[in-house]
Structures are given as structure tokens and as C-alpha cells.
């Protein structure tokens, strides 16, 4: 997979077969062939916008060159279309002249002689003190500029000036499509038949077939056929209709307009034609590769713990073949580091936390001025002697102590890896010592003067949290508890605190249930199972049913 670095964006960009929006020119809706995407920011760019020149000479401002501004401290207005811009526009610092990248390539004409929206020619105009209403769609006109008919006095938003009240659409050749507005959504299911997005304020519709398509997909429809080896070895053909199917790339259901290979009987979501091929996630030390299918055997996803259908696409580890994730689980924002690694050599080099001097002595990276000596003695200190890394007392554990000063580390803390992946953050973390970063732990919120794992930006995790596993066994519950980052706050079954991040027991076979957390409380189980709940949450004693959710915050 080609990964390139361009001046218009701070992260690597990857080629995409098409884009449905562009951060550079703020176009959205429809499909434009060939572009780039940033997995990190979830941004897309047209090819021409990503590769745009840093300086241009433009006919709208011939006296000076215009320089590309990537990001401005405040909004600026394009002199040609009147739209406000914060990101990616051309600017003359001498005259304070601004033109956006879209208008730089295709400036709106001063006069449209034969517009589709009206029988007379239209002349560009600038808004005065009032906000005009577009006489084509009935919405307020956005931006400072618009078109006006000098004969009728009618006003049109720039985007509406070239729209027609009725069109013939190649992906629905049976009947013409009529222009409708947001108030007329009741004629449709509320979604575009082609892209599946919610219909916006303007769209086209066939009342006979109940076929609706948004403006973007009319002007820039998706390609009828694509040849993209990343998605499938054969050419894929669009089926522009409502159809229930299971995507062969991710295994999830779809309801409209997939790409299909008739030769292989394969159907793929449009969004799944561009899945990354080789990735790293924060819950496994090796790379994961995308597989079109697995060997026929029962497997469970290592993230959501649901079964994985071997006949659909998924991600697996070539070194640990039993480690498998659903396609959509593997590319979650809180798992994947947003880098496509195909064609990039794997770096195996590990930085050791210490150098071995002899059988008992080491030189640790955190205390390079003196050697540390291994001790196996039991220390009776009442907890006053603490490990410099985890800041916990030294008792009966083996430890390293400095031969010249009071510096001391648990043996386990001395062996902590300098770099690691952690389930709390999608990027690799580095171990640092001392008070280089004076902030609380990102996981538990407590301040610690000990060692921390950090991304040197926003995430700092103390050693205690940094060594937590993504799954734990807890004395209060017989099942394995897995770490989850929920979309809403949920009460802890132990202390009743509300948190997003929890360790939980989840069966997924029923909807969420709520548990009373105070003595004498009752369960409210939506499965109506009548199962008993153990004494530790003060309800009824008995065995814990597998379908109950149990939560324990960090």
C-alpha cells in the first residue's frame, strides 16, 4: 500500500478509489474518482486538492501571486463565492485577497447564460443587509454571493443555479426523478438509495419506485464498475437498488447498493472496498492481516467476544493464528493506530530497560549514574520504602537497590518494557521516569510521582494502570471481566460510580439490564429470566446467570 506525505496535511495519506467528501475544497456528497484519505483524522482529499500547488497565479487577482494557507486563526471569505473558510485557501498577504481551492480551479461565472434552474440568464450578486431565500429550493442562501435574475428578480443559491426540476438518472433509467426539498422527505425512506446517507435538504425522487438520491450522488455518482485488487481480485459492479445482503468483507448486514462480483457471488459494502490490509492494534503485539476468509473452524473475536464466521472477511495474526477479530472491530478508533502497514517493513527492535552488568548488577535507564543490585531479602519497613516506578511499598518481592544511594525498584518494575501497546490508547506508549510529566494518570485520574507510559501528547498512564490487562479475574464475580469503552456512562457494580471505561461481563445475547447496587435492591433483567444475583451487591444470593452484565470500573 502506497503511503505518501504531502505538504497539505500533517499525517500520511493513502490512495482511495474514490472520495465522498474533500477537506481541501469542502465538497461533499457524491463520488469523485481517485483521491487520498487520512485514517488518523478521517479526512479525505480529491487528488487535485491533495496535490495542489503551494503558490498560484490566478486570473481573479493577477497583480500578485496567491499562497496556500493550510489553517487560519479566523474565518476568511472567498472573494468569488462568498463562503467562509478556515482550512486550505489561497491568500494574497499584500491585498488580503482570498480565494478557496474550489473557486481557484473552477470559479463561478459572473453570468450563467443558460441555467437549468431558470429560463433567463442569471447574474452573480452579493448579499446586502438581508438574507435572501433561494427561489429554487426555498432555503436561506448560504455564503455572501448568489445568482439573481435581473428580469424576474428571483434569487438562486450558487449550488442551485445549475439544478433542474426534473432529471433522467443513469442508475434509475425507468422514470425521471423530480426535485424535492427537506419538507417532502415523507415521500421516501429518508436515505439516499446510492450512498445510504440521510437525505439532506435537497434531493431527487421517483414517486413510482420510491427511489431517492441526494444531490451529490446525482452530480457525481459512484462508478458502475471498479477494479480494485485491495477489495477483490475481479471487477466489482454496483447494484443500485435496495437489497438485503451480508457483506463478504466484514460479515455485517447491508440494505442497499453493494458492489458485487457475479463470478464469485460476492457482495461488499461500498465502505468496505477500502479496508486496510495490514494493521497494528493496541491489544496485540503482532501485526494483523486482513483475510478474505478463515479456515472452517469456530472462533471468537478477541475484542467483542462474539463468534467469528469463518466464511467472511476478518483480521488475524499470522504468528498467533487463533487471534482473530471481526473486520469492523479491528478498525475501531480505540483499537487501530490508523496506519496501513502493507509494504512497510516491520520493526522488531526492542529497547531493553537495562543493561546486564553481571549476575546481580544492572544499569537501568532510569538511574544510569549508578548500578542496581538484585536483592531477595524481606524488608520490614512498615511501607516506608517504596518502589520508584510504581510508588508501592517494597515487602517480600525481589527488588533492585542502588549500590550507592536510596534508589529502589521492584524486580518486576525494573523489567517493564520501554515501549508497549496498551488497550487504553491506539498509539504505542513510551515508559518515562521521574516527574517529566506532572499530570494525573489518564486512566484513574490519580497523580503519581513514579514512572509513566506516555504518548508525549495527551496520554499519561501510571505504571499500575499501565500493567493492567484488557481482561481480569475479580473475586467478586466468577466470569472473566473484559475492558470496554462504552458510549455512555454506566454504574459500577462495586461502588456505583458512573464511568465510560469499565471492566465488564457481557454475553451480548440480550439488551442491557440494570442492577440495583444498594442493599435490598432488585434486579431488572430484560430477559425476564428470574436468575439470582450474588450477595456482594446486596440482592439475592445464588449462581450468577451468564447473560447478566456485570461492571467494575477501573
PyMOL commands that set and color helices and strands:
alter all, ss='L'
color gray80, all
select helices_A, chain A and resi 47-50+101-105+158-160+182-187+215-219+270-274+327-330+365-367+411-414+463-466+535-537
alter helices_A, ss='H'
color red, helices_A
select strands_A, chain A and resi 3-4+13-21+28-38+43-46+55-58+61-77+84-92+97-100+111-112+122-126+145-148+155-156+166-169+172-181+202-206+211-214+225-226+236-238+242-246+253-256+259-261+266-268+278-279+288-291+299-300+307-308+314-316+324-326+354-356+361-364+372-375+399-402+408-410+419-420+429-432+452-454+460-462+471-474+477-491+498-505+514-515+523-524+550-553
alter strands_A, ss='S'
color yellow, strands_A
deselect
rebuild
show_as cartoon
